[in-house]
Amino acid sequence: MSTTTIRIDEDLKERVATAARLAGKTAHAFMLEAIEQTVEQAEIDAQFDRLADERWVEVLAAGRTVAWDDAKAYLEARLRGDKARRPTAHRPRR
């Protein structure tokens, strides 16, 4: 395992120490966990962006889609038990 040095101001260092103590961890373990969570979230965000791009390409290829407001209104009506008319698909706006 390698060593990395980070510079943080005294106020943040004290806040980390306090938060770590409250969590029952060392400041080192607390910071490692925070870094790991942040990296995992960045990876999830990147995966989500890739998936959204792939799906947008599919929407454009299909040529038609249902507007979110129309789909939401339809789903909410169905959830309430109301009879709802299925929304009409249209060409997406770019």
C-alpha positions, -999 to 999 in steps of 0.1 A, spaced: 0 0 0 13 34 -9 12 66 11 -4 98 -1 -2 131 16 -30 156 15 -30 191 29 -61 203 47 -67 234 67 -68 232 105 -106 238 107 -113 208 84 -87 187 102 -105 193 135 -139 186 119 -126 153 105 -112 144 139 -145 152 156 -166 133 130 -143 103 132 -144 102 169 -183 104 168 -182 75 143 -159 55 165 -131 55 139 -97 69 135 -93 100 114 -74 79 89 -101 53 86 -128 80 84 -110 97 55 -104 65 37 -140 56 39 -150 91 27 -126 88 -3 -139 53 -11 -176 65 -10 -168 95 -32 -150 73 -58 -178 48 -58 -204 76 -63 -183 90 -92 -182 56 -108 -220 52 -104 -225 86 -119 -203 78 -149 -221 45 -154 -255 63 -153 -243 89 -178 -231 61 -202 -265 44 -198 -284 76 -204 -263 83 -236 -270 47 -249 -307 51 -242 -308 85 -259 -293 69 -290 -320 43 -289 -347 69 -285 -334 88 -315 -331 56 -336 -367 47 -327 -378 82 -337 -407 84 -312 -410 88 -274 -435 98 -247 -430 131 -229 -422 127 -192 -451 149 -181 -475 127 -201 -460 95 -189 -461 107 -153 -497 119 -155 -507 85 -169 -488 65 -142 -502 87 -114 -537 82 -127 -532 44 -129 -518 45 -94 -549 62 -81 -570 35 -98 -584 59 -124 -590 49 -160 -563 66 -180 -556 70 -217 -521 59 -227 -500 88 -238 -491 93 -274 -456 89 -286 -441 118 -306 -407 127 -322 -383 138 -294 -371 174 -293 -334 177 -295 
